[in-house]
Amino acid sequence: MGADLYVAGTPAAVPGRPGPGAAGADRVVGRAHAVSRPVVDGLAAAECGELVSAVADLAWHRVGEGARCPECTRIAG
């Protein structure tokens, strides 16, 4: 098994502007986005261009197909 090229991230919360499905101002629930490695936990740009909170230990391939951003899926597979 080779090293994963992408990790997963979720849409970044913008203070004062919770996103759709937000449960409180600091937690946003939404589609998973692909982020190129190397990455550390924190803000990063997803392959589709969206600002996301990346999770360094969550490999992109572990995220279910239905929860993935369509554009990130097209780019990262």
C-alpha positions as CSV (number, residue, x, y, z in Angstrom):
1,M,0.0,0.0,0.0
2,G,1.4,3.4,-1.0
3,A,1.2,6.7,0.8
4,D,-2.1,8.6,0.5
5,L,-1.8,11.7,-1.7
6,Y,-4.9,13.5,-0.2
7,V,-6.5,14.0,3.2
8,A,-10.0,15.1,4.0
9,G,-11.2,18.5,5.2
10,T,-14.6,20.1,5.9
11,P,-15.7,23.7,5.0
12,A,-14.0,26.2,7.3
13,A,-16.2,28.2,9.7
14,V,-16.3,31.9,9.1
15,P,-16.8,33.9,12.4
16,G,-20.3,35.4,12.4
17,R,-21.4,33.5,9.3
18,P,-22.1,29.8,10.2
19,G,-22.5,27.7,7.1
20,P,-25.5,25.5,6.1
21,G,-26.0,22.7,8.6
22,A,-23.9,24.5,11.3
23,A,-24.4,23.3,14.8
24,G,-23.1,26.3,16.7
25,A,-20.8,29.0,15.4
26,D,-17.6,26.9,15.5
27,R,-18.7,23.7,13.8
28,V,-19.7,23.3,10.2
29,V,-21.1,20.1,8.8
30,G,-20.9,19.6,5.1
31,R,-19.2,17.8,2.2
32,A,-15.7,16.4,2.6
33,H,-13.1,18.0,0.4
34,A,-9.7,16.7,-0.8
35,V,-6.5,18.5,0.4
36,S,-3.1,17.6,-1.1
37,R,-0.5,16.3,1.3
38,P,1.7,17.3,3.1
39,V,-0.7,19.0,5.5
40,V,-1.1,19.6,9.2
41,D,-4.5,20.0,11.0
42,G,-5.8,23.5,10.2
43,L,-6.9,25.7,7.4
44,A,-5.9,24.7,3.9
45,A,-7.1,25.1,0.3
46,A,-9.0,22.1,-1.1
47,E,-8.5,20.8,-4.6
48,C,-11.7,22.6,-5.6
49,G,-10.5,25.9,-4.2
50,E,-12.6,26.0,-1.1
51,L,-11.1,27.0,2.2
52,V,-11.4,24.0,4.5
53,S,-10.3,22.8,7.9
54,A,-8.0,19.9,7.0
55,V,-7.6,16.7,9.1
56,A,-4.1,15.3,8.6
57,D,-4.9,11.8,9.8
58,L,-8.1,11.3,7.7
59,A,-7.2,9.8,4.3
60,W,-9.4,11.0,1.4
61,H,-10.1,7.4,0.3
62,R,-11.7,6.6,3.8
63,V,-14.5,9.2,3.2
64,G,-17.6,7.7,1.7
65,E,-18.4,8.5,-2.0
66,G,-21.7,10.2,-1.0
67,A,-20.0,12.6,1.4
68,R,-17.4,13.9,-1.1
69,C,-17.4,17.2,-2.9
70,P,-18.1,16.4,-6.6
71,E,-15.3,18.7,-7.9
72,C,-12.7,17.3,-5.5
73,T,-13.8,13.8,-6.5
74,R,-13.3,14.7,-10.1
75,I,-9.8,16.0,-9.4
76,A,-8.5,13.6,-6.7
77,G,-10.5,10.5,-7.7
